[in-house]
Amino acid sequence: GSSSLLVLVASCPLGLAAAALVYANNVRDSGHDLKCGVRTIANQIGLNNALKMYSVLLILPYVQVAGFFMLYPMYSPLLLLSILTPVTLYFAIAPHYQQATNSINTIFEKTL
């Protein structure tokens, strides 16, 4: 069979959301992994940068969805519904971001 570019573009947000879920576990375990000598992206770039990358993985699917709906405006009312999730995530994470280096589990409990 064949697939179109539209199918690939439409599947990227879901793939990035799944990657964020896997990466959250990677970040959570980074301290233990570092002690055991396991090399992961999270412990190689440091906790602060790992949290920034996690934030990007959470936000990027919504940016892609927004771009998709800009290309196909007939679906734009659905965009309003999908925007609520990242806004809620931001307000859940933002107050804890500075404390994240001491207690990363607080952030993941709010987002997972």
Summary of the structure (lengths in Angstrom):
residues: 112
radius of gyration: 16.4
end to end distance: 36.2
largest distance: 51.8
contacts: 285
relative contact order: 0.13
helix: 87%
strand: 0%
